[in-house]
């Protein structure tokens, strides 16, 4: 099949949203898992937000002249993020998925960016195999936790809305955890009203851009992450992605009534610094 890659536009939103919904639902049905994009409107909302944000680079694949799927690159930080990628189930095995991934990796290389990350559903072995062939390394197994918001507070760990005045301190904390900053993402989250910080003993010791899909969190200890999760009034997307090797935080989530939906895998190419402090990674949808 003839696969062509071009820049995505706002005019592509309806088609890309519908394809994204069908693609993710078809995959979940094959493996008997819940839907990550339960409605076309959900997919369109996520894709629309990326198309309207200049920090994202979006592409579509066309097969024989028709849109077959889309993919996005979050360029708001030195370590970029790929996703969500979706291919129309009717043209699976056309090479569209690989072509879109390679196009974005080529862009990362051309722009001399130090690294790129993604999160994939562990049950989707075909995408895992593709990413491994393209050079991605496994960095962290993730547990997607779902359930009602906890809506509690932790004594000694005060959570409040983040402001622009917090960005410098948050950048220093993120650099200490991961070795790079993500201030542009934080500013977007502050503008959207989803970012929080946690203070302990008079210092800013943790922050989150959101709890759940599309957000991330870091802290000086698990207590900061517990405070941020517990204070959330809602979970974005399905819910928070907990690093599965962090047994203490994972057991705390279970004890607070959250349950495991599925396992995901954090993968990356290029620069990756093993986190110094606890973290909750981001997923781009």
C-alpha positions as CSV (number, residue, x, y, z in Angstrom):
1,X,0.0,0.0,0.0
2,X,1.0,3.6,-0.7
3,X,1.6,5.3,2.7
4,X,2.1,9.1,2.9
5,X,2.8,11.2,6.0
6,X,1.7,14.8,6.3
7,X,1.2,17.4,9.0
8,X,-2.2,17.1,10.8
9,X,-4.6,20.0,10.7
10,X,-7.7,21.1,12.6
11,X,-9.7,19.9,9.5
12,X,-8.6,16.3,10.3
13,X,-10.0,16.3,13.8
14,X,-13.3,14.5,13.2
15,X,-11.7,11.7,11.1
16,X,-8.7,11.3,13.4
17,X,-10.9,11.2,16.5
18,X,-13.2,8.6,15.1
19,X,-10.3,6.4,13.9
20,X,-8.6,6.8,17.3
21,X,-11.7,5.7,19.1
22,X,-12.3,2.7,16.9
23,X,-8.7,1.6,16.9
24,X,-8.3,1.7,20.7
25,X,-11.7,0.0,21.3
26,X,-10.9,-2.7,18.7
27,X,-7.6,-3.5,20.4
28,X,-9.2,-3.5,23.9
29,X,-12.0,-5.9,22.7
30,X,-9.4,-8.3,21.3
31,X,-7.8,-8.6,24.8
32,X,-11.0,-8.1,26.9
33,X,-9.8,-4.8,28.5
34,X,-11.7,-1.6,29.3
35,X,-11.8,1.2,26.8
36,X,-9.2,4.0,27.2
37,X,-11.2,6.2,24.7
38,X,-14.8,5.1,25.5
39,X,-16.5,7.5,23.0
40,X,-15.5,9.3,19.8
41,X,-15.9,12.6,21.7
42,X,-13.3,11.5,24.2
43,X,-10.8,10.9,21.5
44,X,-11.7,14.1,19.7
45,X,-11.2,16.1,22.9
46,X,-7.7,14.8,23.4
47,X,-6.6,15.1,19.8
48,X,-8.2,18.6,19.5
49,X,-6.2,19.8,22.5
50,X,-3.0,18.6,20.9
51,X,-3.9,20.2,17.5
52,X,-4.5,23.5,19.2
53,X,-1.3,23.5,21.3
54,X,1.8,24.8,19.4
55,X,3.9,22.5,21.7
56,X,2.7,19.5,19.8
57,X,3.6,18.2,16.4
58,X,0.9,16.1,14.9
59,X,0.9,14.0,11.8
60,X,-1.6,11.8,9.8
61,X,-0.8,8.8,7.6
62,X,-2.7,8.5,4.4
63,X,-3.1,5.1,2.7
64,X,-4.1,5.3,-1.0
65,X,-5.2,8.9,-0.4
66,X,-7.4,8.3,2.7
67,X,-6.5,9.1,6.3
68,X,-5.5,5.9,8.0
69,X,-4.3,7.2,11.4
70,X,-2.5,9.8,13.4
71,X,0.3,10.3,15.9
72,X,1.6,13.2,18.0
73,X,4.9,14.4,19.4
74,X,4.9,16.5,22.6
75,X,7.8,18.9,22.1
76,X,7.3,21.0,25.2
77,X,10.4,19.6,27.0
78,X,13.9,18.3,26.1
79,X,12.6,14.7,26.5
80,X,9.8,14.6,24.0
81,X,6.8,12.2,24.2
82,X,5.1,10.2,21.5
83,X,1.4,9.4,21.4
84,X,-1.4,8.6,21.1
85,X,-0.8,6.7,17.9
86,X,-3.8,5.0,16.2
87,X,-4.3,3.2,12.9
88,X,-7.7,2.4,11.4
89,X,-8.5,-1.2,12.1
90,X,-9.5,-1.6,8.4
91,X,-5.9,-0.9,7.2
92,X,-3.9,-2.7,9.9
93,X,-0.7,-4.2,8.6
94,X,-0.4,-1.4,5.9
95,X,2.8,0.0,7.4
96,X,1.1,3.2,8.5
97,X,2.0,2.8,12.2
98,X,5.6,2.1,11.6
99,X,5.8,5.0,9.0
100,X,4.4,7.5,11.6
101,X,6.7,6.3,14.3
102,X,9.7,6.5,12.1
103,X,8.7,10.0,10.9
104,X,8.6,11.3,14.5
105,X,11.9,9.6,15.5
106,X,13.5,11.2,12.4
107,X,12.1,14.6,13.6
108,X,13.6,14.1,17.1
109,X,17.0,13.2,15.5
110,X,16.9,16.2,13.1
111,X,16.1,18.6,15.9
112,X,19.0,17.1,18.0
113,X,16.7,16.4,21.0
114,X,18.2,14.2,23.7
115,X,15.5,11.6,24.0
116,X,11.9,10.5,23.5
117,X,9.5,8.5,25.6
118,X,6.2,6.7,25.2
119,X,3.8,4.5,27.2
120,X,2.2,1.5,25.6
121,X,-0.4,-1.0,26.8
122,X,1.5,-4.1,27.9
123,X,-1.1,-6.4,26.5
124,X,-0.5,-5.0,23.0
125,X,2.5,-7.2,22.1
126,X,2.6,-6.1,18.5
127,X,3.2,-2.4,19.4
128,X,5.8,-3.5,22.0
129,X,7.6,-5.5,19.3
130,X,7.5,-2.5,16.9
131,X,8.9,-0.1,19.4
132,X,11.6,-2.5,20.4
133,X,12.7,-2.9,16.8
134,X,12.8,0.9,16.5
135,X,15.2,1.2,19.3
136,X,13.0,1.8,22.4
137,X,14.2,0.4,25.7
138,X,12.0,-0.7,28.6
139,X,12.3,1.8,31.5
140,X,9.5,1.1,33.9
141,X,6.5,-1.2,34.3
142,X,3.4,0.8,35.1
143,X,0.1,-0.1,36.9
144,X,-2.9,1.9,35.7
145,X,-5.1,2.3,38.8
146,X,-8.8,3.2,38.6
147,X,-11.5,4.0,41.1
148,X,-13.2,7.0,42.8
149,X,-11.1,9.9,43.9
150,X,-9.9,9.5,47.4
151,X,-10.4,13.1,48.5
152,X,-8.3,13.0,51.7
153,X,-5.4,15.0,53.1
154,X,-2.2,13.8,54.7
155,X,-1.1,15.5,57.9
156,X,1.9,17.6,57.4
157,X,1.6,17.7,53.6
158,X,-0.4,20.6,52.4
159,X,-1.7,20.5,48.8
160,X,-2.7,23.7,47.0
161,X,-3.2,24.9,43.4
162,X,0.1,25.7,41.6
163,X,0.8,29.2,40.4
164,X,3.3,30.7,38.0
165,X,5.4,31.7,41.0
166,X,6.0,28.0,41.7
167,X,7.4,27.1,38.3
168,X,11.1,27.7,39.2
169,X,10.9,25.6,42.3
170,X,9.0,22.8,40.5
171,X,11.6,22.9,37.7
172,X,14.4,22.4,40.2
173,X,12.6,19.5,41.7
174,X,11.9,17.8,38.4
175,X,15.6,18.3,37.4
176,X,16.6,16.7,40.6
177,X,14.3,13.7,39.9
178,X,14.8,13.2,36.1
179,X,17.7,15.4,35.0
180,X,15.7,17.8,32.8
181,X,12.9,20.3,33.3
182,X,9.3,20.4,32.1
183,X,8.3,23.9,32.9
184,X,6.4,24.5,29.7
185,X,4.0,21.6,30.5
186,X,3.6,22.9,34.0
187,X,2.7,26.3,32.8
188,X,0.0,24.8,30.5
189,X,-1.4,22.8,33.4
190,X,-1.4,25.9,35.6
191,X,-3.4,27.8,32.9
192,X,-5.8,24.8,32.7
193,X,-6.2,24.8,36.4
194,X,-5.1,21.1,36.9
195,X,-1.7,21.6,38.5
196,X,-1.1,21.3,42.3
197,X,1.9,21.6,44.6
198,X,2.5,20.0,48.0
199,X,4.4,21.7,50.8
200,X,6.1,20.0,53.7
201,X,7.8,21.8,56.6
202,X,7.5,25.1,54.8
203,X,9.0,23.9,51.5
204,X,7.7,22.9,48.1
205,X,8.5,19.2,48.0
206,X,6.3,17.8,45.2
207,X,3.9,18.8,42.4
208,X,1.6,17.4,39.7
209,X,0.3,18.7,36.4
210,X,-2.7,16.3,36.8
211,X,-3.4,12.9,38.4
212,X,-4.1,10.5,35.6
213,X,-3.6,10.4,31.8
214,X,-2.0,13.5,30.4
215,X,-0.4,14.5,33.7
216,X,2.7,13.6,35.8
217,X,3.9,14.0,39.4
218,X,7.2,14.1,41.3
219,X,8.0,14.3,44.9
220,X,10.9,14.0,47.4
221,X,9.2,11.0,48.9
222,X,6.2,8.7,48.5
223,X,4.3,10.9,51.0
224,X,4.2,13.8,48.5
225,X,2.8,11.5,45.8
226,X,0.2,10.1,48.3
227,X,-0.8,13.6,49.2
228,X,-1.2,14.7,45.6
229,X,-3.2,11.5,44.7
230,X,-5.4,11.8,47.8
231,X,-6.2,15.5,47.2
232,X,-7.3,15.0,43.6
233,X,-10.9,15.8,43.0
234,X,-10.9,13.7,39.8
235,X,-8.6,11.4,37.9
236,X,-7.7,12.4,34.3
237,X,-8.5,9.7,31.8
238,X,-8.5,6.2,33.3
239,X,-6.4,7.1,36.4
240,X,-2.9,7.4,37.8
241,X,-0.1,5.3,36.4
242,X,1.9,4.0,39.4
243,X,5.5,2.7,38.8
244,X,4.9,-1.0,39.6
245,X,8.3,-1.3,41.3
246,X,7.2,1.2,43.9
247,X,5.5,-1.4,46.1
248,X,4.8,1.0,49.0
249,X,2.9,3.4,46.8
250,X,1.1,0.7,44.9
251,X,-0.1,-1.0,48.2
252,X,-1.2,2.4,49.5
253,X,-3.4,2.8,46.3
254,X,-5.0,-0.6,46.9
255,X,-5.7,0.3,50.6
256,X,-7.4,3.5,49.5
257,X,-9.8,1.6,47.2
258,X,-8.1,1.9,43.9
259,X,-7.8,-1.2,41.7
260,X,-5.7,-2.3,38.8
261,X,-7.1,-1.8,35.3
262,X,-4.1,-2.9,33.2
263,X,-0.3,-2.9,33.0
264,X,1.5,-0.4,30.8
265,X,5.2,-0.1,29.9
266,X,7.3,3.1,29.9
267,X,9.8,3.0,27.0
268,X,12.3,5.5,25.7
269,X,15.1,6.1,23.2
270,X,18.1,8.3,24.0
271,X,18.7,10.0,27.3
272,X,17.0,8.5,30.3
273,X,18.0,9.2,33.9
274,X,16.9,6.6,36.5
275,X,14.6,8.7,38.8
276,X,16.3,9.9,42.0
277,X,13.0,10.4,43.8
278,X,9.5,8.8,43.4
279,X,7.5,9.8,40.4
280,X,4.3,9.2,38.5
281,X,4.9,9.3,34.7
282,X,2.8,10.9,32.1
283,X,0.9,9.3,29.3
284,X,0.0,11.6,26.4
285,X,-3.7,11.0,26.5
